[in-house]
Amino acid sequence: MKKYDVVVIGAGPGGYLSAIRCAQLGFSTACVDGELSANGKPTLGGVCLNKGCIPSKALLDSSHHYAFIKNQAAEHGINVSGIRLDIHKMISRKERLVQKLTRGIAGLFKKNGVEWLQGQGQLLEGNQVQVTPDGKHPPDTYQVSAKHIIIATGSAPTKLPVAAIDQNRIVDSTGALAFTEVPKRLGIIGAGVIGLELGSVWSRMGAEVVILEALDEFLAPVDRDIAVAAAKLFEKQGLDIQLGARVTGTGLNNHEVSVAYEQAGEKQKLAFDKLVVAVGRSPNVAGLGAEAVGLALSRRGAIEVDNYCATNLPDVYAIGDVVRGPMLAHKAAEEGIMVAERLAGQDRALNLELVPWVIYTWPEIAWVGKTETELQAAGAKYKTGLFPMAASGRAQAAGDTDGMMKMISAADTDQLLGVHILAPNASELVAEAVLAMEFDGSAEDIARTIHAHPTLSEAMHEAALATDQRALHI
């Protein structure tokens, strides 16, 4: 039996970065992963690189370019005729990007001395891991042992009993990233991050998109000012978002998907060419052997961990989507790095309150910290600053003026409590807020920081000024 200092189970963003950092710190490290690419070959990167973050952003960018040329280029004096959409080429580009990045991880493993054990990992007693390679014939399993084990098995799409996935007519997010033609009528169950992003991709390319959301409130975790403004923009873009729509059944007939749902006490029915089920994700502990080794799980099936990602088993840690907290790639990555550095004796912690969130629609939505609703519920005293992107010179120059910047700070100390953005490139703008809040910064700190002109980031500066009613451009 081969022995390692660290064995990581899972090679998504949390797992592969944790493995690399462990190796950098001098630990003999192996990473167990059985993910297969679209062509059935072993691949690294987990769901994020193969089926989630990267391929979805590739299609979001491609569809955004198409929509700009079709709908906005003329405004810039760019007249384009004969525009034609090549879905096969678009999907092919996405696949090439995925292959490039996943091969890059293999290169990083080789560079840093991480051994890739291809197959499914299962916990055994005594800090051992059983590896089951993939294959058509009965696989030959083998065991490895480690001083420390890091579980990074991620998450899987949550199933909806009334809409069974067949990856043909009814698909999950993976299937929705592989359509070979634009569906004329696309239904999406779930108006969360995944549903909105996928809806944006195919709506831009001509699909009639209806999103059925069971909740009565749109984007409940998002600050209300941002969510209300975003809902209006998405409606203007052609997304038909039906709130309070609880799906009760689906059926396949005449190459259509029929969807039955209830809304405001009335029974409704719609037909689509394709239906996407995007009702969230669940911790992936299938095949891990958690029960056999006594690994503690929460009621929702996540692995129980402390603030430093230690489980109830000695020298066994868990990170990312499979534990508590937001299911975000960057959160998983930082947890994996934290665990690696703590194993090396470094004093490292992670503040889950300052994990940035992003929805890659257009304009993008990004936020960090508390919403105004949360602060009201807690009885906190605060002040807010709002700045419309329409007042940004850089946004006007780009012809992208939808959205706003909202900043919330404590009424007495001015400490930043939350920053909420609906704007072009919000995913990039939010980093300034995260950094400021990491250092317990105030709105005044951002107000006194020189921002280049003309830039979108000036909206952050103006929102900070607005918390004291002294914005300069509104």
Summary of the structure (lengths in Angstrom):
residues: 474
radius of gyration: 23.6
end to end distance: 68.6
largest distance: 70.9
contacts: 1633
relative contact order: 0.11
helix: 35%
strand: 27%
